[in-house]
Amino acid sequence: MYNYERYNFRVITLLLGLMAFIFLVYETYAGAILSLVLAVLVTFSYEGITIDPLTQRFIKYDRFFGIRIGKWESLPKPSYVTLVRINLNNQRNMASPVVTPQPGKSTRAYKVNLVVEGDLRYISICRGPLEKMRNEALKLGRTLDIRVLDYTSPDKKWIL
């Protein structure tokens, strides 16, 4: 069984905290408590994916205090795993929940995809720094017993 999970910061946490503060200023304690409880719930938010090769199913989920929200789907036949480089650009005309570089600059991140047969084509697994994503790609490849393609440079190469 393959599992990947990461902490997921949500901007709504700050908005709920601000709402709780405003409710407290206006002495509306019920609204403040409700906003604060929701802010705490959303603060401890994780997102992840679990792939079960035995039953050929996967689930992408959000987890709050141990409660997973998501549904199991059938896993099409996996072909291989790819590790690709993506560029994060700062574009002033777009709002983005992720931290982006200074105006006019870009930064690199790396993404692991599971390439599958059929209409789905690929399943996005995770995104992050190169070494961590390389390790995740190799772990997924070993779990599913398939090859791993490193496409982080112009020279594509199989690393598993």
TORPA-4810 file (N, C-alpha, C, O; in nm, 3 decimals):
<nodes>
NODE_1_0.085_-0.117_0.000_0.000_0.000_0.000_0.090_0.123_0.000_0.186_0.131_0.076_M
NODE_2_0.057_0.219_-0.086_0.133_0.344_-0.094_0.049_0.455_-0.032_-0.071_0.464_-0.056_Y
NODE_3_0.114_0.540_0.049_0.045_0.651_0.112_0.135_0.774_0.110_0.252_0.766_0.146_N
NODE_4_0.080_0.887_0.070_0.152_1.015_0.076_0.056_1.116_0.137_-0.060_1.125_0.098_Y
NODE_5_0.107_1.192_0.233_0.024_1.291_0.300_0.108_1.413_0.333_0.225_1.400_0.369_E
NODE_6_0.049_1.531_0.322_0.121_1.653_0.358_0.027_1.752_0.424_-0.095_1.750_0.403_R
NODE_7_0.087_1.839_0.507_0.009_1.944_0.571_-0.041_2.040_0.466_0.032_2.072_0.372_Y
NODE_8_-0.163_2.086_0.478_-0.223_2.174_0.380_-0.271_2.301_0.449_-0.375_2.302_0.514_N
NODE_9_-0.193_2.410_0.434_-0.234_2.538_0.491_-0.345_2.597_0.405_-0.333_2.602_0.283_F
NODE_10_-0.450_2.640_0.468_-0.563_2.700_0.396_-0.579_2.845_0.441_-0.576_2.875_0.560_R
NODE_11_-0.598_2.933_0.345_-0.613_3.076_0.372_-0.739_3.101_0.454_-0.746_3.198_0.529_V
NODE_12_-0.838_3.015_0.439_-0.963_3.034_0.514_-0.939_3.030_0.665_-1.019_3.085_0.741_I
NODE_13_-0.831_2.967_0.708_-0.797_2.964_0.851_-0.779_3.106_0.903_-0.830_3.141_1.010_T
NODE_14_-0.705_3.187_0.827_-0.684_3.326_0.868_-0.815_3.405_0.867_-0.840_3.486_0.956_L
NODE_15_-0.897_3.381_0.766_-1.025_3.452_0.757_-1.117_3.414_0.873_-1.184_3.501_0.930_L
NODE_16_-1.121_3.287_0.909_-1.203_3.245_1.022_-1.151_3.302_1.153_-1.229_3.339_1.241_L
NODE_17_-1.019_3.310_1.168_-0.960_3.372_1.286_-0.996_3.520_1.295_-1.026_3.571_1.402_G
NODE_18_-0.991_3.587_1.181_-1.028_3.729_1.177_-1.175_3.747_1.211_-1.212_3.841_1.283_L
NODE_19_-1.260_3.657_1.160_-1.402_3.665_1.192_-1.425_3.644_1.341_-1.508_3.712_1.402_M
NODE_20_-1.353_3.550_1.401_-1.367_3.526_1.545_-1.328_3.651_1.623_-1.394_3.687_1.720_A
NODE_21_-1.220_3.717_1.581_-1.177_3.841_1.647_-1.284_3.950_1.635_-1.314_4.019_1.732_F
NODE_22_-1.341_3.965_1.516_-1.445_4.067_1.494_-1.568_4.036_1.580_-1.626_4.126_1.640_I
NODE_23_-1.607_3.909_1.586_-1.720_3.871_1.671_-1.692_3.903_1.817_-1.781_3.947_1.889_F
NODE_24_-1.568_3.880_1.862_-1.533_3.912_2.000_-1.539_4.062_2.027_-1.586_4.105_2.132_L
NODE_25_-1.493_4.143_1.931_-1.497_4.289_1.947_-1.640_4.336_1.963_-1.667_4.425_2.043_V
NODE_26_-1.732_4.277_1.887_-1.874_4.317_1.895_-1.952_4.234_1.997_-2.075_4.238_1.999_Y
NODE_27_-1.882_4.159_2.080_-1.938_4.079_2.188_-2.046_3.981_2.141_-2.145_3.958_2.210_E
NODE_28_-2.025_3.924_2.023_-2.112_3.819_1.971_-2.038_3.688_1.994_-1.971_3.638_1.904_T
NODE_29_-2.052_3.634_2.113_-1.970_3.522_2.156_-2.003_3.392_2.083_-1.914_3.311_2.058_Y
NODE_30_-2.129_3.371_2.048_-2.165_3.248_1.977_-2.095_3.243_1.841_-2.041_3.139_1.802_A
NODE_31_-2.095_3.354_1.769_-2.028_3.361_1.639_-1.877_3.346_1.654_-1.812_3.284_1.571_G
NODE_32_-1.822_3.404_1.763_-1.678_3.394_1.787_-1.637_3.250_1.815_-1.537_3.203_1.763_A
NODE_33_-1.715_3.181_1.897_-1.683_3.042_1.930_-1.693_2.953_1.806_-1.606_2.870_1.781_I
NODE_34_-1.801_2.971_1.729_-1.818_2.893_1.607_-1.703_2.917_1.509_-1.648_2.822_1.453_L
NODE_35_-1.667_3.043_1.487_-1.556_3.076_1.396_-1.425_3.019_1.447_-1.345_2.968_1.368_S
NODE_36_-1.403_3.027_1.577_-1.278_2.976_1.634_-1.270_2.823_1.622_-1.164_2.769_1.591_L
NODE_37_-1.381_2.754_1.647_-1.382_2.608_1.634_-1.354_2.568_1.490_-1.275_2.477_1.465_V
NODE_38_-1.419_2.634_1.394_-1.395_2.604_1.254_-1.251_2.635_1.214_-1.191_2.560_1.136_L
NODE_39_-1.194_2.744_1.266_-1.054_2.779_1.235_-0.959_2.672_1.287_-0.864_2.635_1.218_A
NODE_40_-0.985_2.621_1.408_-0.899_2.516_1.464_-0.910_2.388_1.381_-0.810_2.322_1.354_V
NODE_41_-1.033_2.352_1.341_-1.052_2.232_1.259_-0.976_2.242_1.126_-0.912_2.146_1.084_L
NODE_42_-0.985_2.357_1.062_-0.921_2.375_0.932_-0.770_2.389_0.946_-0.696_2.358_0.852_V
NODE_43_-0.721_2.436_1.061_-0.578_2.452_1.082_-0.505_2.319_1.075_-0.395_2.312_1.020_T
NODE_44_-0.564_2.214_1.129_-0.501_2.083_1.130_-0.551_2.001_1.011_-0.609_1.894_1.028_F
NODE_45_-0.527_2.054_0.893_-0.576_1.993_0.770_-0.461_1.931_0.692_-0.356_1.993_0.674_S
NODE_46_-0.482_1.809_0.647_-0.383_1.740_0.565_-0.452_1.692_0.439_-0.572_1.666_0.438_Y
NODE_47_-0.374_1.682_0.330_-0.428_1.621_0.210_-0.334_1.510_0.168_-0.214_1.516_0.192_E
NODE_48_-0.391_1.408_0.105_-0.307_1.296_0.070_-0.371_1.204_-0.031_-0.482_1.227_-0.080_G
NODE_49_-0.296_1.098_-0.062_-0.344_0.995_-0.153_-0.299_0.860_-0.100_-0.187_0.846_-0.050_I
NODE_50_-0.386_0.763_-0.111_-0.354_0.626_-0.076_-0.385_0.540_-0.197_-0.493_0.549_-0.255_T
NODE_51_-0.289_0.455_-0.234_-0.307_0.364_-0.346_-0.294_0.221_-0.293_-0.193_0.185_-0.232_I
NODE_52_-0.396_0.143_-0.318_-0.395_0.002_-0.276_-0.378_-0.086_-0.400_-0.474_-0.105_-0.475_D
NODE_53_-0.258_-0.139_-0.423_-0.236_-0.219_-0.545_-0.308_-0.354_-0.543_-0.333_-0.412_-0.648_P
NODE_54_-0.341_-0.404_-0.426_-0.409_-0.534_-0.418_-0.553_-0.526_-0.468_-0.599_-0.614_-0.541_L
NODE_55_-0.624_-0.421_-0.429_-0.763_-0.406_-0.472_-0.776_-0.316_-0.594_-0.886_-0.295_-0.645_T
NODE_56_-0.663_-0.261_-0.643_-0.660_-0.171_-0.760_-0.753_-0.051_-0.740_-0.835_-0.018_-0.826_Q
NODE_57_-0.738_0.014_-0.622_-0.816_0.134_-0.591_-0.723_0.242_-0.537_-0.614_0.213_-0.489_R
NODE_58_-0.770_0.368_-0.546_-0.698_0.479_-0.484_-0.798_0.579_-0.430_-0.914_0.584_-0.473_F
NODE_59_-0.751_0.658_-0.333_-0.834_0.763_-0.275_-0.750_0.888_-0.257_-0.640_0.882_-0.201_I
NODE_60_-0.801_1.001_-0.306_-0.743_1.133_-0.275_-0.833_1.192_-0.168_-0.955_1.195_-0.183_K
NODE_61_-0.773_1.240_-0.061_-0.854_1.280_0.053_-0.801_1.406_0.121_-0.685_1.444_0.102_Y
NODE_62_-0.887_1.468_0.199_-0.852_1.572_0.295_-0.879_1.512_0.431_-0.979_1.444_0.452_D
NODE_63_-0.787_1.538_0.526_-0.802_1.480_0.659_-0.803_1.591_0.762_-0.713_1.676_0.765_R
NODE_64_-0.904_1.590_0.847_-0.917_1.684_0.958_-0.929_1.602_1.086_-1.027_1.529_1.101_F
NODE_65_-0.834_1.612_1.176_-0.838_1.538_1.304_-0.868_1.390_1.285_-0.950_1.334_1.358_F
NODE_66_-0.805_1.327_1.190_-0.823_1.184_1.169_-0.943_1.146_1.085_-0.960_1.028_1.054_G
NODE_67_-1.028_1.240_1.048_-1.144_1.212_0.965_-1.106_1.238_0.820_-1.069_1.350_0.784_I
NODE_68_-1.115_1.135_0.737_-1.080_1.148_0.595_-1.205_1.177_0.513_-1.309_1.113_0.529_R
NODE_69_-1.192_1.276_0.424_-1.300_1.310_0.333_-1.250_1.283_0.192_-1.156_1.347_0.145_I
NODE_70_-1.312_1.189_0.125_-1.274_1.148_-0.010_-1.342_1.017_-0.041_-1.404_0.956_0.046_G
NODE_71_-1.331_0.972_-0.165_-1.394_0.845_-0.198_-1.297_0.759_-0.278_-1.216_0.810_-0.355_K
NODE_72_-1.308_0.629_-0.258_-1.225_0.533_-0.328_-1.269_0.527_-0.473_-1.388_0.527_-0.504_W
NODE_73_-1.170_0.521_-0.562_-1.197_0.507_-0.705_-1.114_0.390_-0.758_-1.011_0.355_-0.700_E
NODE_74_-1.159_0.332_-0.867_-1.081_0.222_-0.925_-0.956_0.278_-0.991_-0.959_0.386_-1.052_S
NODE_75_-0.849_0.204_-0.980_-0.720_0.246_-1.035_-0.702_0.182_-1.171_-0.694_0.060_-1.182_L
NODE_76_-0.695_0.265_-1.278_-0.665_0.207_-1.409_-0.526_0.143_-1.407_-0.445_0.173_-1.319_P
NODE_77_-0.498_0.057_-1.502_-0.369_-0.012_-1.506_-0.255_0.090_-1.514_-0.248_0.166_-1.610_K
NODE_78_-0.165_0.092_-1.413_-0.055_0.188_-1.415_0.052_0.148_-1.517_0.084_0.030_-1.532_P
NODE_79_0.106_0.249_-1.588_0.210_0.224_-1.687_0.348_0.252_-1.629_0.437_0.166_-1.633_S
NODE_80_0.366_0.373_-1.576_0.493_0.412_-1.516_0.472_0.538_-1.432_0.365_0.599_-1.435_Y
NODE_81_0.574_0.576_-1.357_0.571_0.696_-1.273_0.662_0.800_-1.337_0.771_0.767_-1.384_V
NODE_82_0.620_0.926_-1.340_0.706_1.032_-1.392_0.740_1.131_-1.281_0.658_1.159_-1.194_T
NODE_83_0.860_1.182_-1.288_0.906_1.292_-1.203_0.934_1.407_-1.296_1.027_1.399_-1.378_L
NODE_84_0.856_1.515_-1.287_0.869_1.627_-1.381_0.897_1.757_-1.307_0.861_1.774_-1.190_V
NODE_85_0.963_1.848_-1.378_0.991_1.981_-1.323_0.879_2.074_-1.366_0.836_2.071_-1.481_R
NODE_86_0.833_2.156_-1.273_0.734_2.259_-1.306_0.788_2.392_-1.261_0.860_2.400_-1.162_I
NODE_87_0.754_2.496_-1.334_0.798_2.631_-1.299_0.682_2.705_-1.235_0.570_2.707_-1.287_N
NODE_88_0.710_2.768_-1.121_0.610_2.853_-1.055_0.646_2.996_-1.088_0.754_3.044_-1.053_L
NODE_89_0.555_3.066_-1.156_0.577_3.204_-1.194_0.491_3.296_-1.111_0.386_3.256_-1.061_N
NODE_90_0.536_3.420_-1.097_0.454_3.521_-1.031_0.386_3.601_-1.140_0.452_3.674_-1.214_N
NODE_91_0.256_3.588_-1.150_0.180_3.666_-1.247_0.086_3.755_-1.169_0.003_3.707_-1.092_Q
NODE_92_0.098_3.883_-1.188_0.022_3.979_-1.108_-0.128_3.975_-1.135_-0.206_4.022_-1.053_R
NODE_93_-0.170_3.920_-1.248_-0.312_3.921_-1.279_-0.385_3.798_-1.225_-0.504_3.781_-1.251_N
NODE_94_-0.315_3.713_-1.151_-0.379_3.592_-1.099_-0.360_3.582_-0.948_-0.250_3.604_-0.897_M
NODE_95_-0.466_3.548_-0.878_-0.454_3.521_-0.735_-0.405_3.379_-0.718_-0.448_3.289_-0.790_A
NODE_96_-0.316_3.358_-0.623_-0.261_3.224_-0.605_-0.250_3.194_-0.457_-0.197_3.276_-0.381_S
NODE_97_-0.298_3.076_-0.413_-0.287_3.040_-0.272_-0.148_2.991_-0.234_-0.119_2.973_-0.116_P
NODE_98_-0.060_2.967_-0.333_0.075_2.921_-0.304_0.171_3.038_-0.303_0.147_3.140_-0.367_V
NODE_99_0.278_3.023_-0.229_0.379_3.128_-0.224_0.451_3.129_-0.358_0.503_3.027_-0.402_V
NODE_100_0.454_3.246_-0.422_0.518_3.258_-0.552_0.640_3.348_-0.540_0.650_3.425_-0.444_T
NODE_101_0.732_3.341_-0.635_0.852_3.423_-0.629_0.822_3.570_-0.655_0.708_3.608_-0.683_P
NODE_102_0.925_3.651_-0.644_0.912_3.795_-0.667_0.867_3.821_-0.810_0.887_3.737_-0.897_Q
NODE_103_0.807_3.939_-0.836_0.761_3.969_-0.971_0.874_3.955_-1.073_0.987_3.999_-1.050_P
NODE_104_0.843_3.893_-1.186_0.941_3.875_-1.293_1.033_3.757_-1.273_1.119_3.732_-1.358_G
NODE_105_1.020_3.684_-1.164_1.108_3.570_-1.138_1.025_3.442_-1.135_0.902_3.446_-1.128_K
NODE_106_1.094_3.329_-1.140_1.025_3.201_-1.129_1.109_3.109_-1.042_1.227_3.133_-1.020_S
NODE_107_1.047_3.005_-0.995_1.117_2.905_-0.914_1.073_2.768_-0.962_0.968_2.753_-1.024_T
NODE_108_1.153_2.668_-0.932_1.122_2.533_-0.976_1.066_2.450_-0.862_1.109_2.461_-0.747_R
NODE_109_0.971_2.369_-0.896_0.919_2.268_-0.805_0.914_2.139_-0.887_0.929_2.142_-1.009_A
NODE_110_0.892_2.029_-0.821_0.892_1.900_-0.889_0.765_1.825_-0.853_0.713_1.837_-0.741_Y
NODE_111_0.715_1.748_-0.949_0.586_1.683_-0.933_0.597_1.536_-0.972_0.667_1.501_-1.067_K
NODE_112_0.528_1.451_-0.897_0.524_1.308_-0.926_0.385_1.276_-0.981_0.283_1.309_-0.920_V
NODE_113_0.382_1.211_-1.097_0.257_1.168_-1.161_0.262_1.017_-1.183_0.367_0.961_-1.212_N
NODE_114_0.148_0.954_-1.167_0.133_0.813_-1.200_0.061_0.806_-1.334_-0.057_0.840_-1.343_L
NODE_115_0.132_0.763_-1.438_0.074_0.753_-1.571_-0.004_0.622_-1.579_0.048_0.515_-1.548_V
NODE_116_-0.130_0.632_-1.620_-0.219_0.516_-1.626_-0.278_0.503_-1.765_-0.278_0.598_-1.843_V
NODE_117_-0.329_0.386_-1.795_-0.395_0.362_-1.923_-0.539_0.411_-1.914_-0.597_0.416_-1.806_E
NODE_118_-0.596_0.448_-2.029_-0.736_0.490_-2.031_-0.752_0.640_-2.040_-0.656_0.713_-2.066_G
NODE_119_-0.875_0.685_-2.018_-0.908_0.827_-2.034_-0.845_0.918_-1.928_-0.822_1.036_-1.954_D
NODE_120_-0.818_0.865_-1.811_-0.763_0.945_-1.702_-0.622_0.993_-1.733_-0.584_1.101_-1.688_L
NODE_121_-0.543_0.919_-1.807_-0.406_0.947_-1.851_-0.304_0.950_-1.738_-0.206_0.876_-1.744_R
NODE_122_-0.325_1.032_-1.635_-0.232_1.032_-1.522_-0.303_1.076_-1.396_-0.407_1.141_-1.401_Y
NODE_123_-0.245_1.038_-1.283_-0.296_1.077_-1.152_-0.185_1.157_-1.085_-0.074_1.107_-1.067_I
NODE_124_-0.213_1.280_-1.048_-0.116_1.364_-0.978_-0.099_1.312_-0.835_-0.197_1.297_-0.762_S
NODE_125_0.025_1.285_-0.796_0.051_1.226_-0.665_0.095_1.332_-0.565_0.033_1.347_-0.460_I
NODE_126_0.203_1.405_-0.596_0.254_1.503_-0.500_0.344_1.605_-0.570_0.382_1.586_-0.686_C
NODE_127_0.377_1.712_-0.498_0.462_1.819_-0.550_0.551_1.869_-0.437_0.506_1.879_-0.323_R
NODE_128_0.678_1.900_-0.470_0.768_1.950_-0.368_0.912_1.959_-0.417_0.936_1.967_-0.537_G
NODE_129_1.008_1.959_-0.323_1.150_1.969_-0.360_1.200_1.841_-0.427_1.145_1.733_-0.408_P
NODE_130_1.306_1.856_-0.507_1.354_1.748_-0.593_1.385_1.618_-0.519_1.332_1.513_-0.556_L
NODE_131_1.466_1.622_-0.417_1.507_1.497_-0.350_1.389_1.425_-0.287_1.379_1.302_-0.294_E
NODE_132_1.302_1.500_-0.224_1.185_1.439_-0.161_1.094_1.376_-0.267_1.041_1.266_-0.246_K
NODE_133_1.076_1.445_-0.379_0.990_1.391_-0.485_1.055_1.271_-0.554_0.986_1.178_-0.595_M
NODE_134_1.187_1.274_-0.568_1.255_1.158_-0.627_1.235_1.034_-0.538_1.209_0.925_-0.588_R
NODE_135_1.248_1.054_-0.408_1.227_0.943_-0.315_1.083_0.891_-0.321_1.060_0.771_-0.317_N
NODE_136_0.985_0.983_-0.330_0.844_0.942_-0.340_0.818_0.867_-0.470_0.744_0.768_-0.471_E
NODE_137_0.878_0.914_-0.581_0.859_0.847_-0.710_0.915_0.705_-0.705_0.852_0.611_-0.753_A
NODE_138_1.034_0.690_-0.647_1.094_0.557_-0.635_1.012_0.466_-0.544_0.994_0.348_-0.573_L
NODE_139_0.962_0.522_-0.434_0.879_0.445_-0.342_0.751_0.396_-0.412_0.711_0.281_-0.395_K
NODE_140_0.688_0.485_-0.489_0.566_0.448_-0.562_0.597_0.344_-0.669_0.521_0.248_-0.686_L
NODE_141_0.707_0.362_-0.740_0.746_0.265_-0.842_0.771_0.127_-0.784_0.730_0.026_-0.842_G
NODE_142_0.837_0.122_-0.669_0.862_-0.008_-0.604_0.733_-0.072_-0.554_0.714_-0.193_-0.564_R
NODE_143_0.644_0.011_-0.499_0.517_-0.041_-0.446_0.432_-0.102_-0.557_0.373_-0.209_-0.539_T
NODE_144_0.427_-0.035_-0.672_0.343_-0.083_-0.783_0.420_-0.171_-0.879_0.362_-0.225_-0.974_L
NODE_145_0.550_-0.188_-0.856_0.637_-0.270_-0.942_0.634_-0.221_-1.087_0.613_-0.299_-1.180_D
NODE_146_0.655_-0.089_-1.105_0.660_-0.029_-1.238_0.783_0.061_-1.248_0.848_0.090_-1.147_I
NODE_147_0.814_0.106_-1.369_0.931_0.189_-1.394_0.906_0.334_-1.354_0.791_0.378_-1.344_R
NODE_148_1.017_0.409_-1.333_1.011_0.550_-1.296_1.091_0.629_-1.398_1.209_0.599_-1.421_V
NODE_149_1.030_0.731_-1.459_1.093_0.815_-1.558_1.127_0.950_-1.496_1.037_1.021_-1.450_L
NODE_150_1.255_0.986_-1.494_1.300_1.116_-1.445_1.301_1.213_-1.562_1.384_1.202_-1.652_D
NODE_151_1.209_1.308_-1.559_1.196_1.404_-1.668_1.222_1.545_-1.613_1.157_1.641_-1.655_Y
NODE_152_1.317_1.556_-1.520_1.348_1.685_-1.459_1.447_1.767_-1.540_1.469_1.884_-1.510_T
NODE_153_1.507_1.707_-1.641_1.600_1.776_-1.729_1.565_1.737_-1.873_1.484_1.647_-1.894_S
NODE_154_1.624_1.804_-1.971_1.593_1.767_-2.110_1.628_1.622_-2.143_1.572_1.565_-2.237_P
NODE_155_1.719_1.563_-2.068_1.755_1.423_-2.089_1.665_1.334_-2.004_1.684_1.321_-1.883_D
NODE_156_1.567_1.272_-2.068_1.480_1.179_-1.996_1.563_1.055_-1.962_1.643_1.009_-2.043_K
NODE_157_1.542_1.001_-1.842_1.612_0.876_-1.808_1.527_0.796_-1.710_1.459_0.851_-1.623_K
NODE_158_1.535_0.665_-1.726_1.466_0.573_-1.634_1.553_0.556_-1.512_1.671_0.522_-1.524_W
NODE_159_1.496_0.580_-1.396_1.576_0.564_-1.272_1.533_0.442_-1.192_1.592_0.412_-1.088_I
NODE_160_1.433_0.372_-1.239_1.393_0.245_-1.177_1.333_0.156_-1.284_1.292_0.044_-1.255_L
</nodes>
